[in-house]
Structure formats: C-alpha cells, structure tokens
Amino acid sequence: MTVKDMYDEAFNAFLSAGYAPKEAYTRLLVTIFDKVMYVPAEADGYYDDPVYRAAAAEAVKAFDIKAAGKDKYDYLGDLYAERVLTAEEARKKGIFLTPPAAVSFMCRSVIPKAREMSERENRPIRILDPACGTGRFLIEANKQCPEAELLGVDSDITMVRTAIVNMYLFLDVNTKVRILHADSLKHETDLITENGRRNWRFANYWEECIQKMLPMEEGSTL
C-alpha cells in the first residue's frame, strides 16, 4: 500500500460509517492528530460517539504514522482537493493548492534571501506564508531550512486545521512554528478589539484549535 492509499483508506473508513465528505475529513484530522499526540481516547469528546469510535479504529489500522512522517508530502491537501472540496467552493473561497514543483522552486528562490537578511540583521531566519492553506510552503521551507521560524496564516478554518496536523506530522518538535486563523488581507492586530482578539486567538494555542475541531456553519467563528 502506498502512502497515498493509506490516507485514502483512512478517509474511506469515515465515509463508510455514513459521514458526509466534509465531516469525514474533519474527523480524519482529529483521529490523525490524536494518534500523533498520543491523546487517550477518553480525552476527546468525539470518542463518546460509538459510530466515530468504530470508524476511527478502522482509520487507525490503515494509518501508519511513521510512513506518513517520513514521506513529508501533503497528502491531506490532495485528499481535500480531490475528494472533499467542490469546484464552486474552491472558486468562492479562492482555495488553490500550489503544485509541489512550484512550491519547491519558490522556496529555493526565497530562502537564500531570508538567510542573507537573517545574517545582516543578526536575528533568526523567519518565513511567513500569508495564505498558507494546508502548509505546503511551510513544509518545504522546513526541508530546505530546518532552523527557520515559520508562521502560516489562513482565513479558512479547515486549511488551518490541516496545516496544524501537517506540522505535527512532519516537523521536528523543536521547530518554532505558528499557524494563525486570520485574513492576512484585512488583518486586525489590535487585541483591544473583538476582531483583533478573534484573529490572534489561535496564533499560539494549537491544542485549543484542535480541541475545537467541531463542525462549523458557514460564516461562524470559533
């Protein structure tokens, strides 16, 4: 079984349990995250649902954490684009997953300049992706520059959740990385305002973001 097949089989476990594609994908993210972080089953409210518990057990059988971590490829992004995201939703939300070859090329173009700036200013290398999606650029940036500090921003909560899971799968535990749920085109940084607090809420609290992985209505906020 290839690594791609492994992701597909884990996803199929939730579809077979009767979940719609979006809900199946969200529950797959929760299951992978729990396995990566060794979260005990009783610690997650999802496990109170016997249907989810059975589907998660099947997904876990199919999913090899070590194989996924070694590959360091965004199969979750491919899965979401191919089997969950509709063309209309992609157009409406402006979601486009950059091809791996383009990601690699752009990182090779940017990282040397980031290194130069870091040396000139005597500070750590910092790389920002203002529309990080599932974290593809951050994953590749980490491959090419493991010492860099990474920040990803995205306005779509499913993208944010996927990026967080990918970071846990692929990056060393000592890597400094933050994934922020916000709109980088109209970002509010004033923490005194409601919008500012909402935008920055998940900048440093990955666990809180994961714990709130519940189905969301269109237009709702966390």
HUUR-V411416 format. One record per residue. N is the residue number from 1. RES is the residue in one letter. PHI is phi in whole degrees, -180 to 180 (none if undefined). BURIAL is + if it has 9 or more other C-alpha atoms within 8 Angstrom, else -. Layout:
BEGIN
N|RES|PHI|BURIAL / N|RES|PHI|BURIAL
END
This chain:
BEGIN
1|M|none|- / 2|T|-76|- / 3|V|-64|+ / 4|K|-61|- / 5|D|-60|- / 6|M|-62|+ / 7|Y|-63|+ / 8|D|-62|+ / 9|E|-66|+ / 10|A|-64|+ / 11|F|-65|+ / 12|N|-62|+ / 13|A|-61|+ / 14|F|-80|+ / 15|L|-63|+ / 16|S|-65|- / 17|A|-81|+ / 18|G|103|- / 19|Y|-79|+ / 20|A|-67|- / 21|P|-52|+ / 22|K|-65|- / 23|E|-69|+ / 24|A|-61|+ / 25|Y|-66|+ / 26|T|-60|+ / 27|R|-69|+ / 28|L|-64|+ / 29|L|-60|+ / 30|V|-60|+ / 31|T|-64|+ / 32|I|-64|+ / 33|F|-60|+ / 34|D|-61|+ / 35|K|-70|+ / 36|V|-64|+ / 37|M|-92|- / 38|Y|56|- / 39|V|-76|+ / 40|P|-63|- / 41|A|-54|- / 42|E|-72|- / 43|A|-82|- / 44|D|-114|+ / 45|G|-58|- / 46|Y|-59|- / 47|Y|-72|+ / 48|D|-71|- / 49|D|-89|- / 50|P|-62|- / 51|V|-65|- / 52|Y|-64|+ / 53|R|-59|+ / 54|A|-69|- / 55|A|-65|+ / 56|A|-63|+ / 57|A|-61|- / 58|E|-67|+ / 59|A|-64|+ / 60|V|-64|+ / 61|K|-60|- / 62|A|-82|+ / 63|F|-101|+ / 64|D|-102|+ / 65|I|-60|+ / 66|K|-64|- / 67|A|-64|- / 68|A|-65|+ / 69|G|-68|+ / 70|K|-70|- / 71|D|-67|- / 72|K|53|+ / 73|Y|-123|- / 74|D|-80|+ / 75|Y|-69|- / 76|L|-61|+ / 77|G|-63|+ / 78|D|-61|- / 79|L|-60|+ / 80|Y|-64|+ / 81|A|-68|+ / 82|E|-86|- / 83|R|-124|- / 84|V|-121|+ / 85|L|-74|+ / 86|T|-86|- / 87|A|-61|- / 88|E|-67|- / 89|E|-66|+ / 90|A|-62|+ / 91|R|-66|- / 92|K|-65|- / 93|K|-92|- / 94|G|70|- / 95|I|-89|+ / 96|F|-143|- / 97|L|-91|- / 98|T|-66|- / 99|P|-60|- / 100|P|-54|- / 101|A|-63|- / 102|A|-68|- / 103|V|-60|+ / 104|S|-62|+ / 105|F|-62|- / 106|M|-67|- / 107|C|-66|+ / 108|R|-63|+ / 109|S|-78|- / 110|V|-91|- / 111|I|-62|+ / 112|P|-58|- / 113|K|-68|- / 114|A|-64|+ / 115|R|-65|+ / 116|E|-60|- / 117|M|-63|+ / 118|S|-62|+ / 119|E|-68|- / 120|R|-66|- / 121|E|-97|- / 122|N|54|- / 123|R|-144|- / 124|P|-63|- / 125|I|-74|+ / 126|R|-126|+ / 127|I|-127|+ / 128|L|-114|- / 129|D|-115|+ / 130|P|-75|- / 131|A|-143|+ / 132|C|-75|+ / 133|G|56|+ / 134|T|-85|+ / 135|G|94|+ / 136|R|-61|+ / 137|F|-67|+ / 138|L|-68|+ / 139|I|-62|+ / 140|E|-68|+ / 141|A|-61|+ / 142|N|-68|+ / 143|K|-62|- / 144|Q|-84|+ / 145|C|-147|- / 146|P|-60|- / 147|E|-83|- / 148|A|-71|+ / 149|E|-88|+ / 150|L|-118|+ / 151|L|-135|+ / 152|G|-118|+ / 153|V|-128|+ / 154|D|-153|+ / 155|S|-89|+ / 156|D|-97|+ / 157|I|-66|- / 158|T|-68|- / 159|M|-63|+ / 160|V|-60|+ / 161|R|-63|+ / 162|T|-65|+ / 163|A|-61|+ / 164|I|-61|+ / 165|V|-63|+ / 166|N|-62|+ / 167|M|-61|+ / 168|Y|-67|+ / 169|L|-70|+ / 170|F|-109|+ / 171|L|-96|+ / 172|D|-62|- / 173|V|-62|- / 174|N|-90|- / 175|T|-67|+ / 176|K|-87|- / 177|V|-145|- / 178|R|-133|+ / 179|I|-117|+ / 180|L|-111|+ / 181|H|-88|+ / 182|A|-166|+ / 183|D|-99|+ / 184|S|-68|+ / 185|L|-81|- / 186|K|-139|- / 187|H|-76|+ / 188|E|-105|- / 189|T|-100|- / 190|D|-77|- / 191|L|-74|+ / 192|I|-76|- / 193|T|-88|- / 194|E|-61|- / 195|N|-62|+ / 196|G|-62|+ / 197|R|-64|+ / 198|R|-66|- / 199|N|-63|+ / 200|W|-90|+ / 201|R|-54|+ / 202|F|-105|+ / 203|A|-62|+ / 204|N|-125|- / 205|Y|-124|- / 206|W|-60|+ / 207|E|-61|- / 208|E|-63|- / 209|C|-63|+ / 210|I|-65|+ / 211|Q|-63|- / 212|K|-97|- / 213|M|-75|+ / 214|L|-109|- / 215|P|-57|- / 216|M|-120|- / 217|E|-75|- / 218|E|-57|- / 219|G|88|- / 220|S|-83|- / 221|T|-122|- / 222|L|-81|-
END
